[in-house]
């Protein structure tokens, strides 16, 4: 909701700090919603960071940034100002209350895989061992179209 591209730029700027350094950003993609389909298409991108933060610290930082940018969790899969997910954290696998890495559904979503393939096509999932390119090639449906280059780190 709102000025989607400006919100994504603001989120990237807020994330890019000395302990969470932005390395690369994919192009911007407009993607078909999943779940609640009767809504405007989403804008998505993937970003690669280098961090000194532990996964739980990173999650807390992300949640604060989402709140600061006006995120309100009202309807599952519904419209929102911003949604920042931790898709991967190196080769680590984390399963705790409130945090699962790799993100449990990123392998099934074109809106995560297409931008990831642009950044790192040979990046491997630490659970399945498959590359993001392989996973994207196996995915059917879910339209995603590259619309713009948003940022250079």
C-alpha positions in Angstrom: 0.0 0.0 0.0 1.1 3.6 -0.5 4.2 4.6 -2.5 5.5 1.0 -2.8 8.8 1.8 -4.5 9.6 4.6 -2.0 8.8 2.2 0.9 11.1 -0.4 -0.5 13.9 2.2 -0.8 13.3 3.4 2.7 13.4 -0.1 4.0 16.7 -0.8 2.3 18.2 2.5 3.7 17.0 1.6 7.2 18.5 -1.9 6.9 21.8 -0.7 5.6 23.8 0.0 8.8 27.4 -0.8 9.9 26.3 -4.1 11.5 24.0 -5.0 8.5 25.8 -4.0 5.3 23.9 -4.1 2.0 25.8 -5.9 -0.7 23.4 -6.3 -3.6 19.8 -5.6 -4.5 17.8 -7.3 -7.3 15.6 -5.6 -9.7 12.1 -4.7 -8.6 9.4 -7.2 -9.5 5.7 -6.9 -9.6 4.1 -10.2 -8.5 0.8 -11.8 -8.4 -0.6 -12.1 -4.9 -0.9 -15.6 -3.3 -3.7 -16.5 -1.0 -5.9 -13.4 -1.0 -5.9 -12.8 -4.7 -8.4 -9.9 -5.0 -5.9 -7.2 -4.4 -3.2 -5.1 -6.2 -0.1 -7.0 -7.3 2.8 -6.7 -4.9 6.2 -5.2 -5.5 9.1 -7.4 -4.4 12.9 -7.6 -4.5 15.7 -9.5 -2.8 18.7 -8.0 -1.1 21.9 -9.6 0.1 23.4 -8.4 3.3 26.5 -9.1 5.4 25.8 -8.9 9.1 27.2 -9.2 12.6 23.7 -9.7 14.0 22.4 -13.0 15.2 19.2 -14.2 13.5 16.9 -13.2 16.4 18.6 -9.7 16.5 18.1 -9.4 12.8 14.4 -10.3 13.1 13.9 -7.7 15.8 15.6 -5.0 13.6 13.3 -6.0 10.7 10.2 -5.9 12.8 11.1 -2.4 14.2 11.7 -1.1 10.6 8.3 -2.6 9.5 6.5 -0.8 12.4 8.4 2.5 11.7 7.2 2.2 8.0 3.6 1.8 9.0 3.2 -2.0 8.9 0.1 -3.3 10.6 -0.7 -7.0 10.6 -4.5 -7.0 9.9 -5.2 -9.6 7.2 -3.1 -12.6 6.4 -1.7 -12.3 2.9 -3.5 -9.0 2.5 -2.3 -5.5 1.5 0.4 -4.0 3.7 2.9 -1.1 3.5 6.0 -3.3 3.8 6.9 -7.0 4.5 10.5 -7.9 5.1 11.4 -11.6 5.3 14.6 -13.4 6.2 14.8 -15.9 3.4 18.2 -17.3 4.1 21.0 -16.7 6.6 24.1 -18.2 5.1 23.9 -22.0 5.3 22.2 -21.9 8.7 18.9 -23.6 9.6 17.0 -22.0 12.4 13.7 -23.4 13.8 12.5 -21.5 16.9 9.3 -20.0 18.2 8.6 -17.1 15.8 11.6 -17.6 13.5 12.2 -20.2 10.8 15.2 -19.9 8.5 15.2 -20.7 5.6 11.8 -19.0 5.2 9.4 -22.0 5.2 7.7 -21.0 1.9 10.3 -19.2 -0.1 11.0 -22.4 -2.2 7.3 -22.3 -3.4 7.1 -18.6 -4.4 8.2 -17.0 -7.7 8.3 -13.6 -6.0 11.2 -14.8 -3.8 13.0 -17.1 -6.2 13.0 -14.8 -9.3 14.8 -12.0 -7.5 17.2 -14.5 -5.7 18.1 -16.0 -9.1 19.0 -12.6 -10.4 21.3 -12.0 -7.4 22.8 -15.5 -7.0 21.6 -18.2 -9.4 23.8 -20.9 -7.9 22.8 -20.1 -4.3 21.9 -23.4 -2.6 19.1 -24.1 -0.2 20.7 -25.5 3.0 17.8 -28.0 3.5 17.2 -29.4 0.0 20.6 -28.7 -1.5 18.9 -27.4 -4.7 20.0 -24.1 -6.3 17.6 -21.3 -6.4 17.7 -21.6 -10.2 16.7 -25.2 -10.0 13.8 -24.4 -7.7 12.6 -21.6 -9.9 12.7 -23.9 -12.9 10.5 -26.4 -11.1 7.9 -23.8 -10.1 4.6 -23.5 -12.1 2.2 -20.5 -12.1 2.5 -17.4 -10.0 3.3 -14.5 -12.4 6.2 -12.2 -11.7 7.5 -9.5 -14.0 10.7 -7.6 -13.7 9.8 -3.9 -13.8 12.8 -1.8 -12.8 16.2 -1.6 -11.3 15.8 0.0 -7.9 19.2 0.4 -6.2 22.9 -0.2 -6.3 24.8 -1.0 -3.2 
